[in-house]
Amino acid sequence: MRAPLLFLLVATAYVAGTPVPEEPTEYHYPRFYKMAGGDGEMHDIDLEAEPDHELLDEVTRNPANNQYFLYTRRNSIISQTLVINNANSILNSNFNANNPTIIIAHGWLSNRNTEPNPTVRRDDIRCAVPYHTKRNITRYALPPTNLEVPAVGRGVGQFLRFLNQVTGARFDNMHLVGFSLGAHLVGNAGRELGGQVARVTGLDPAGPMWSINVNRLRPTDGRYVEAIHTDGGYTVGGLGIGSAIANVDFFPNGGISQPGCLTNMCNHNRAWELFAATVTYNHLVGQQQCSTNLQITWNTCRGSRLNMGNDDLRKTGSGMYRLDTGRLYPY
């Protein structure tokens, strides 16, 4: 039933064991910064760039600008487009409300054909991939992302409500998965639905300008919210958030430096690579629950066990977990 998954093996620039500050409350990034895009490149960004107010107004008032692409076992290669407020686009598609509904939200400068969409997609589930039609958040800065990501996320939530009204698809049978900025996007989608969705999974939620942002992923965005941290952002250079922000937070290999990686981009991408592997094998286990960030860093946690990732919609848990992985798939 589960097809083999293909991976982009990319690459770590931190020394495992670097101390992690206890419960950081704020991360400081320079104005001019490098951020990983879905095109596989590092881009120079201005975190204080002036927003495109016209576009932000359009995004905020018109959630129909999002597009959704459905993949099922019957159409695993060529997608079908679902349109909010167009019941026929759903009723005439292969969407089956009896099966789990999976939303995959990509990161900055990405689209439905860039990772993690092709890899995480499986032929026995339905994946709707949202993105804005005019511009894919090309200015990574606080004003634009602080407004656009939540707006697009709310649009996703409104689409899921429409899906429920048209087909009866239950919120407790939905799993929202987002990578980088997409993690905060799906958090806002779940928030739009009052936290009713079964599960929200954030894959290395984006760090720059988001670590203390009120619109970031929250533990109340779903019935169970999980975050996988692979490029912790407590120092300049980290692309993800390095502290716990969900019901359950996993810190593979300490959450900063990943085996076989030489760059932040590789560390960042490892989150979706690990998640995709667990969807197939469900084999990566947080062996020990941790009570502090220093325990995570020094690998001295002692506590309960919990499987990281997977596609279990009835999953429950709380706390922080450390686990160690290999450098090659399936890790």
C-alpha positions as a Markdown table, in Angstrom:
| # | Residue | x | y | z |
|---|---|---|---|---|
| 1 | Met | 0.0 | 0.0 | 0.0 |
| 2 | Arg | 2.8 | 2.4 | 0.8 |
| 3 | Ala | 5.1 | 3.2 | -2.1 |
| 4 | Pro | 8.8 | 3.8 | -1.5 |
| 5 | Leu | 9.7 | 7.4 | -0.8 |
| 6 | Leu | 12.4 | 9.3 | -2.7 |
| 7 | Phe | 14.6 | 11.8 | -0.9 |
| 8 | Leu | 16.7 | 14.8 | -1.5 |
| 9 | Leu | 19.8 | 14.2 | 0.5 |
| 10 | Val | 21.3 | 17.5 | 1.2 |
| 11 | Ala | 23.4 | 18.6 | 4.2 |
| 12 | Thr | 25.3 | 20.7 | 9.1 |
| 13 | Ala | 27.2 | 23.5 | 10.3 |
| 14 | Tyr | 26.8 | 23.2 | 14.1 |
| 15 | Val | 28.6 | 21.1 | 16.5 |
| 16 | Ala | 26.3 | 18.7 | 18.3 |
| 17 | Gly | 26.5 | 19.4 | 22.0 |
| 18 | Thr | 26.5 | 23.2 | 21.8 |
| 19 | Pro | 24.6 | 24.4 | 24.9 |
| 20 | Val | 21.0 | 25.5 | 24.4 |
| 21 | Pro | 19.8 | 28.5 | 26.5 |
| 22 | Glu | 17.0 | 27.5 | 28.9 |
| 23 | Glu | 13.6 | 28.5 | 27.5 |
| 24 | Pro | 14.6 | 31.3 | 25.2 |
| 25 | Thr | 12.1 | 34.0 | 24.9 |
| 26 | Glu | 13.5 | 35.9 | 21.9 |
| 27 | Tyr | 15.9 | 35.3 | 19.1 |
| 28 | His | 17.9 | 38.1 | 17.5 |
| 29 | Tyr | 18.4 | 38.1 | 13.7 |
| 30 | Pro | 20.3 | 40.8 | 11.8 |
| 31 | Arg | 18.2 | 42.9 | 9.3 |
| 32 | Phe | 20.0 | 41.4 | 6.3 |
| 33 | Tyr | 19.9 | 37.6 | 6.4 |
| 34 | Lys | 20.0 | 34.5 | 4.3 |
| 35 | Met | 17.0 | 32.3 | 4.1 |
| 36 | Ala | 16.4 | 28.9 | 2.4 |
| 37 | Gly | 13.9 | 28.9 | -0.4 |
| 38 | Gly | 12.0 | 26.0 | -1.9 |
| 39 | Asp | 14.2 | 26.4 | -5.0 |
| 40 | Gly | 17.1 | 24.9 | -3.2 |
| 41 | Glu | 19.0 | 28.2 | -2.9 |
| 42 | Met | 19.9 | 30.5 | 0.0 |
| 43 | His | 18.4 | 34.0 | -0.6 |
| 44 | Asp | 19.5 | 37.4 | 0.7 |
| 45 | Ile | 16.5 | 38.9 | 2.6 |
| 46 | Asp | 15.7 | 42.1 | 4.3 |
| 47 | Leu | 13.7 | 41.4 | 7.4 |
| 48 | Glu | 12.5 | 45.0 | 7.5 |
| 49 | Ala | 11.4 | 45.2 | 3.9 |
| 50 | Glu | 8.4 | 47.3 | 3.1 |
| 51 | Pro | 5.3 | 45.1 | 2.4 |
| 52 | Asp | 3.3 | 45.0 | -0.8 |
| 53 | His | 0.2 | 46.5 | 0.8 |
| 54 | Glu | -2.0 | 46.0 | -2.4 |
| 55 | Leu | -1.2 | 42.3 | -2.5 |
| 56 | Leu | -1.7 | 41.9 | 1.3 |
| 57 | Asp | -5.1 | 43.5 | 1.0 |
| 58 | Glu | -6.0 | 41.1 | -1.8 |
| 59 | Val | -4.8 | 38.0 | 0.1 |
| 60 | Thr | -6.6 | 39.0 | 3.2 |
| 61 | Arg | -10.0 | 39.7 | 1.6 |
| 62 | Asn | -10.1 | 36.9 | -0.9 |
| 63 | Pro | -9.2 | 33.3 | 0.2 |
| 64 | Ala | -10.2 | 32.1 | -3.2 |
| 65 | Asn | -6.7 | 33.2 | -4.3 |
| 66 | Asn | -5.4 | 30.0 | -2.8 |
| 67 | Gln | -5.4 | 26.9 | -5.0 |
| 68 | Tyr | -5.8 | 23.3 | -3.9 |
| 69 | Phe | -4.6 | 20.2 | -5.8 |
| 70 | Leu | -6.0 | 16.8 | -5.0 |
| 71 | Tyr | -4.0 | 13.6 | -5.4 |
| 72 | Thr | -5.5 | 10.2 | -4.7 |
| 73 | Arg | -4.7 | 6.6 | -5.6 |
| 74 | Arg | -6.7 | 7.1 | -8.7 |
| 75 | Asn | -4.8 | 10.2 | -9.8 |
| 76 | Ser | -1.4 | 10.0 | -8.0 |
| 77 | Ile | 0.4 | 11.9 | -10.8 |
| 78 | Ile | -2.0 | 14.4 | -12.3 |
| 79 | Ser | -3.8 | 16.5 | -9.8 |
| 80 | Gln | -7.4 | 17.6 | -9.7 |
| 81 | Thr | -8.1 | 21.3 | -8.7 |
| 82 | Leu | -10.5 | 21.9 | -5.9 |
| 83 | Val | -12.1 | 25.4 | -5.6 |
| 84 | Ile | -13.6 | 27.0 | -2.6 |
| 85 | Asn | -17.3 | 27.8 | -3.0 |
| 86 | Asn | -17.5 | 25.6 | -6.1 |
| 87 | Ala | -19.2 | 22.4 | -4.9 |
| 88 | Asn | -19.0 | 20.7 | -8.3 |
| 89 | Ser | -15.2 | 21.0 | -8.3 |
| 90 | Ile | -15.2 | 18.7 | -5.3 |
| 91 | Leu | -18.2 | 16.5 | -6.0 |
| 92 | Asn | -16.8 | 15.7 | -9.5 |
| 93 | Ser | -13.4 | 14.9 | -8.2 |
| 94 | Asn | -11.9 | 11.8 | -6.7 |
| 95 | Phe | -12.2 | 13.2 | -3.2 |
| 96 | Asn | -13.5 | 10.6 | -0.7 |
| 97 | Ala | -14.7 | 12.1 | 2.6 |
| 98 | Asn | -14.5 | 8.7 | 4.3 |
| 99 | Asn | -10.7 | 8.8 | 4.0 |
| 100 | Pro | -8.4 | 11.0 | 6.0 |
| 101 | Thr | -7.9 | 14.5 | 4.5 |
| 102 | Ile | -4.3 | 15.5 | 4.4 |
| 103 | Ile | -3.2 | 19.1 | 3.7 |
| 104 | Ile | 0.5 | 19.6 | 2.8 |
| 105 | Ala | 1.7 | 23.2 | 3.0 |
| 106 | His | 5.1 | 24.0 | 1.4 |
| 107 | Gly | 7.6 | 26.6 | 2.5 |
| 108 | Trp | 8.9 | 29.9 | 1.2 |
| 109 | Leu | 9.5 | 30.2 | -2.6 |
| 110 | Ser | 8.0 | 26.8 | -3.2 |
| 111 | Asn | 5.1 | 25.2 | -5.1 |
| 112 | Arg | 3.2 | 22.0 | -5.4 |
| 113 | Asn | 6.0 | 20.4 | -7.3 |
| 114 | Thr | 8.8 | 21.2 | -4.8 |
| 115 | Glu | 9.6 | 19.4 | -1.6 |
| 116 | Pro | 8.1 | 18.2 | 0.6 |
| 117 | Asn | 5.0 | 17.8 | -1.6 |
| 118 | Pro | 6.3 | 15.1 | -4.0 |
| 119 | Thr | 7.9 | 13.0 | -1.2 |
| 120 | Val | 5.3 | 13.2 | 1.5 |
| 121 | Arg | 2.5 | 12.6 | -0.9 |
| 122 | Arg | 1.3 | 9.0 | -0.8 |
| 123 | Asp | -1.0 | 7.1 | -3.2 |
| 124 | Asp | -3.4 | 6.1 | -0.5 |
| 125 | Ile | -4.2 | 9.6 | 0.9 |
| 126 | Arg | -5.5 | 12.9 | -0.5 |
| 127 | Cys | -3.2 | 15.8 | -0.4 |
| 128 | Ala | -4.4 | 19.3 | -1.1 |
| 129 | Val | -1.5 | 21.7 | -1.6 |
| 130 | Pro | -2.3 | 25.4 | -1.0 |
| 131 | Tyr | -0.4 | 28.4 | -2.4 |
| 132 | His | -1.2 | 31.9 | -3.4 |
| 133 | Thr | -1.6 | 32.5 | -7.1 |
| 134 | Lys | 0.0 | 35.9 | -7.5 |
| 135 | Arg | 3.1 | 35.7 | -5.3 |
| 136 | Asn | 4.6 | 33.1 | -3.1 |
| 137 | Ile | 5.7 | 35.3 | -0.3 |
| 138 | Thr | 8.7 | 36.5 | -2.2 |
| 139 | Arg | 9.6 | 39.1 | 0.4 |
| 140 | Tyr | 10.5 | 37.2 | 3.5 |
| 141 | Ala | 10.1 | 40.0 | 6.1 |
| 142 | Leu | 8.1 | 40.6 | 9.2 |
| 143 | Pro | 5.4 | 42.9 | 7.8 |
| 144 | Pro | 4.5 | 40.7 | 4.8 |
| 145 | Thr | 4.8 | 37.2 | 6.4 |
| 146 | Asn | 3.2 | 38.4 | 9.6 |
| 147 | Leu | 0.1 | 39.3 | 7.6 |
| 148 | Glu | 0.2 | 37.0 | 4.5 |
| 149 | Val | 0.9 | 33.7 | 6.2 |
| 150 | Pro | -1.9 | 34.0 | 8.7 |
| 151 | Ala | -4.3 | 35.2 | 5.9 |
| 152 | Val | -3.5 | 32.3 | 3.6 |
| 153 | Gly | -3.8 | 29.9 | 6.6 |
| 154 | Arg | -7.2 | 31.3 | 7.4 |
| 155 | Gly | -8.2 | 30.8 | 3.8 |
| 156 | Val | -7.1 | 27.1 | 4.1 |
| 157 | Gly | -9.3 | 26.8 | 7.2 |
| 158 | Gln | -12.2 | 28.3 | 5.3 |
| 159 | Phe | -11.7 | 25.9 | 2.5 |
| 160 | Leu | -11.7 | 22.9 | 4.9 |
| 161 | Arg | -14.9 | 24.2 | 6.4 |
| 162 | Phe | -16.4 | 24.3 | 2.9 |
| 163 | Leu | -15.2 | 20.8 | 2.2 |
| 164 | Asn | -16.9 | 19.7 | 5.4 |
| 165 | Gln | -20.2 | 21.4 | 4.4 |
| 166 | Val | -20.2 | 19.9 | 0.9 |
| 167 | Thr | -19.0 | 16.3 | 1.6 |
| 168 | Gly | -19.3 | 15.8 | 5.4 |
| 169 | Ala | -15.5 | 15.3 | 5.7 |
| 170 | Arg | -14.9 | 15.4 | 9.4 |
| 171 | Phe | -12.5 | 17.8 | 11.1 |
| 172 | Asp | -11.4 | 14.9 | 13.4 |
| 173 | Asn | -10.3 | 13.1 | 10.2 |
| 174 | Met | -7.9 | 15.8 | 9.0 |
| 175 | His | -4.1 | 16.1 | 9.3 |
| 176 | Leu | -2.5 | 19.5 | 8.4 |
| 177 | Val | 1.2 | 19.2 | 7.7 |
| 178 | Gly | 3.4 | 22.3 | 7.0 |
| 179 | Phe | 7.1 | 22.8 | 6.4 |
| 180 | Ser | 9.0 | 26.0 | 7.5 |
| 181 | Leu | 6.6 | 29.0 | 6.9 |
| 182 | Gly | 4.0 | 26.3 | 6.0 |
| 183 | Ala | 4.1 | 25.2 | 9.6 |
| 184 | His | 2.8 | 28.5 | 10.7 |
| 185 | Leu | 0.3 | 28.6 | 7.8 |
| 186 | Val | -1.3 | 25.3 | 8.8 |
| 187 | Gly | -1.3 | 26.4 | 12.4 |
| 188 | Asn | -3.5 | 29.4 | 11.4 |
| 189 | Ala | -5.7 | 27.0 | 9.3 |
| 190 | Gly | -6.3 | 24.9 | 12.4 |
| 191 | Arg | -6.9 | 28.0 | 14.5 |
| 192 | Glu | -9.6 | 29.2 | 11.9 |
| 193 | Leu | -11.4 | 25.9 | 12.7 |
| 194 | Gly | -11.2 | 26.4 | 16.4 |
| 195 | Gly | -8.6 | 23.7 | 16.9 |
| 196 | Gln | -11.0 | 21.0 | 15.8 |
| 197 | Val | -8.7 | 19.2 | 13.3 |
| 198 | Ala | -7.3 | 15.9 | 14.5 |
| 199 | Arg | -3.7 | 16.8 | 14.1 |
| 200 | Val | -1.3 | 19.5 | 13.0 |
| 201 | Thr | 2.4 | 18.7 | 12.3 |
| 202 | Gly | 5.0 | 21.5 | 11.9 |
| 203 | Leu | 8.2 | 20.5 | 10.2 |
| 204 | Asp | 11.0 | 22.7 | 11.4 |
| 205 | Pro | 8.7 | 25.8 | 11.8 |
| 206 | Ala | 10.4 | 28.9 | 10.3 |
| 207 | Gly | 12.4 | 30.8 | 12.9 |
| 208 | Pro | 13.4 | 34.3 | 11.6 |
| 209 | Met | 10.8 | 36.8 | 12.7 |
| 210 | Trp | 8.6 | 33.9 | 14.0 |
| 211 | Ser | 10.1 | 32.7 | 17.3 |
| 212 | Ile | 7.9 | 35.0 | 19.4 |
| 213 | Asn | 5.3 | 36.0 | 16.7 |
| 214 | Val | 1.7 | 35.7 | 18.0 |
| 215 | Asn | 0.7 | 34.2 | 14.6 |
| 216 | Arg | 3.2 | 31.2 | 14.9 |
| 217 | Leu | 2.2 | 27.6 | 15.3 |
| 218 | Arg | 0.5 | 27.0 | 18.7 |
| 219 | Pro | -0.4 | 23.9 | 20.7 |
| 220 | Thr | -4.1 | 24.8 | 20.5 |
| 221 | Asp | -4.3 | 24.8 | 16.7 |
| 222 | Gly | -5.4 | 21.2 | 16.6 |
| 223 | Arg | -6.4 | 18.4 | 19.0 |
| 224 | Tyr | -2.8 | 17.2 | 18.8 |
| 225 | Val | 0.0 | 19.5 | 17.6 |
| 226 | Glu | 3.5 | 18.2 | 16.9 |
| 227 | Ala | 6.7 | 20.0 | 15.9 |
| 228 | Ile | 9.9 | 18.4 | 14.6 |
| 229 | His | 12.9 | 20.7 | 15.1 |
| 230 | Thr | 16.0 | 20.1 | 13.0 |
| 231 | Asp | 17.7 | 23.5 | 12.5 |
| 232 | Gly | 17.2 | 25.3 | 15.8 |
| 233 | Gly | 17.2 | 29.0 | 15.5 |
| 234 | Tyr | 18.7 | 30.1 | 18.9 |
| 235 | Thr | 21.8 | 31.4 | 17.1 |
| 236 | Val | 22.1 | 33.4 | 14.0 |
| 237 | Gly | 22.0 | 31.1 | 11.0 |
| 238 | Gly | 19.3 | 28.7 | 12.3 |
| 239 | Leu | 16.4 | 28.5 | 9.9 |
| 240 | Gly | 13.9 | 27.0 | 12.4 |
| 241 | Ile | 12.6 | 27.7 | 15.9 |
| 242 | Gly | 14.8 | 26.0 | 18.5 |
| 243 | Ser | 12.4 | 25.9 | 21.4 |
| 244 | Ala | 9.2 | 23.9 | 22.2 |
| 245 | Ile | 6.1 | 25.4 | 20.7 |
| 246 | Ala | 3.6 | 22.5 | 20.4 |
| 247 | Asn | 2.0 | 19.8 | 22.5 |
| 248 | Val | 4.9 | 17.5 | 21.6 |
| 249 | Asp | 8.2 | 18.8 | 20.3 |
| 250 | Phe | 10.8 | 16.4 | 18.9 |
| 251 | Phe | 14.5 | 17.4 | 18.6 |
| 252 | Pro | 16.2 | 14.8 | 16.4 |
| 253 | Asn | 19.9 | 14.6 | 17.2 |
| 254 | Gly | 19.5 | 17.6 | 19.5 |
| 255 | Gly | 17.5 | 19.7 | 17.0 |
| 256 | Ile | 20.4 | 21.7 | 15.7 |
| 257 | Ser | 22.8 | 19.6 | 13.6 |
| 258 | Gln | 21.8 | 16.6 | 11.6 |
| 259 | Pro | 24.0 | 13.7 | 10.6 |
| 260 | Gly | 25.5 | 13.9 | 7.1 |
| 261 | Cys | 24.6 | 17.7 | 6.8 |
| 262 | Leu | 27.0 | 20.5 | 6.2 |
| 263 | Thr | 24.6 | 23.4 | 5.8 |
| 264 | Asn | 21.6 | 25.0 | 7.5 |
| 265 | Met | 19.5 | 24.2 | 4.5 |
| 266 | Cys | 20.2 | 20.5 | 4.8 |
| 267 | Asn | 19.4 | 20.6 | 8.6 |
| 268 | His | 16.2 | 22.4 | 7.8 |
| 269 | Asn | 15.1 | 20.0 | 5.0 |
| 270 | Arg | 15.9 | 17.0 | 7.2 |
| 271 | Ala | 12.6 | 17.7 | 9.1 |
| 272 | Trp | 10.4 | 16.7 | 6.1 |
| 273 | Glu | 12.8 | 13.9 | 5.2 |
| 274 | Leu | 12.5 | 12.3 | 8.6 |
| 275 | Phe | 8.7 | 12.9 | 8.6 |
| 276 | Ala | 8.3 | 11.2 | 5.2 |
| 277 | Ala | 10.3 | 8.2 | 6.4 |
| 278 | Thr | 8.1 | 7.8 | 9.5 |
| 279 | Val | 4.9 | 7.9 | 7.3 |
| 280 | Thr | 6.3 | 4.8 | 5.6 |
| 281 | Tyr | 8.0 | 3.0 | 8.5 |
| 282 | Asn | 6.8 | 4.6 | 11.8 |
| 283 | His | 10.2 | 3.6 | 13.2 |
| 284 | Leu | 11.7 | 6.8 | 14.8 |
| 285 | Val | 11.0 | 6.9 | 18.5 |
| 286 | Gly | 11.7 | 9.6 | 21.1 |
| 287 | Gln | 13.3 | 7.3 | 23.6 |
| 288 | Gln | 13.3 | 9.7 | 26.5 |
| 289 | Gln | 11.1 | 12.6 | 27.5 |
| 290 | Cys | 13.1 | 15.7 | 28.3 |
| 291 | Ser | 12.3 | 18.4 | 30.9 |
| 292 | Thr | 14.9 | 21.0 | 29.8 |
| 293 | Asn | 16.7 | 22.1 | 26.7 |
| 294 | Leu | 20.1 | 21.3 | 28.3 |
| 295 | Gln | 19.0 | 17.7 | 28.7 |
| 296 | Ile | 18.1 | 17.7 | 24.9 |
| 297 | Thr | 21.6 | 19.1 | 24.1 |
| 298 | Trp | 23.6 | 16.7 | 26.3 |
| 299 | Asn | 21.3 | 13.7 | 25.5 |
| 300 | Thr | 20.6 | 13.0 | 29.2 |
| 301 | Cys | 16.8 | 12.8 | 29.0 |
| 302 | Arg | 15.0 | 10.1 | 31.0 |
| 303 | Gly | 11.4 | 9.5 | 30.6 |
| 304 | Ser | 8.6 | 8.0 | 28.4 |
| 305 | Arg | 8.8 | 7.0 | 24.7 |
| 306 | Leu | 6.8 | 8.3 | 21.8 |
| 307 | Asn | 7.0 | 7.7 | 18.1 |
| 308 | Met | 7.9 | 10.8 | 16.1 |
| 309 | Gly | 5.9 | 11.8 | 13.0 |
| 310 | Asn | 3.8 | 9.1 | 11.3 |
| 311 | Asp | 0.2 | 9.6 | 10.1 |
| 312 | Asp | -1.7 | 8.4 | 13.2 |
| 313 | Leu | -4.7 | 10.8 | 13.5 |
| 314 | Arg | -5.5 | 9.5 | 17.1 |
| 315 | Lys | -2.0 | 10.3 | 18.3 |
| 316 | Thr | -1.6 | 11.9 | 21.8 |
| 317 | Gly | 1.2 | 13.1 | 24.0 |
| 318 | Ser | 2.9 | 16.0 | 25.6 |
| 319 | Gly | 6.4 | 17.3 | 26.3 |
| 320 | Met | 9.8 | 17.4 | 24.6 |
| 321 | Tyr | 11.7 | 14.4 | 23.2 |
| 322 | Arg | 15.2 | 13.7 | 22.0 |
| 323 | Leu | 16.0 | 11.0 | 19.6 |
| 324 | Asp | 19.1 | 10.1 | 17.5 |
| 325 | Thr | 18.9 | 9.1 | 13.8 |
| 326 | Gly | 21.2 | 7.9 | 11.1 |
| 327 | Arg | 22.5 | 10.0 | 8.2 |
| 328 | Leu | 20.8 | 8.1 | 5.3 |
| 329 | Tyr | 17.2 | 7.1 | 4.5 |
| 330 | Pro | 15.3 | 5.8 | 6.3 |
| 331 | Tyr | 17.4 | 7.3 | 9.1 |
